[in-house]
Amino acid sequence: ISDAESLKVSFIGGKLGDCTADGKVDLSDAISALRVAAEIDKPSDKETFYMDVSADGVIDLDDSILLLRYAAEIVDENYVNKE
């Protein structure tokens, strides 16, 4: 591929943001990400992948806020997991 920006990656698995792997993105996912951001919980590699919805390589308050916005159906250009 000559143009990396045109590459679309698909994977088999859960939905980005579904940190609890229950098939939906909701308040429990935002709380899970917040607990990781506050260093209360240590996530697995898989959880880290699903929690980093801001795609910046860090689980932080931004991820929790984006998950809350998604759960409240306030989806905008800042949420990476557009369908």
Disulfide bonds with the S-S distance in Angstrom:
none
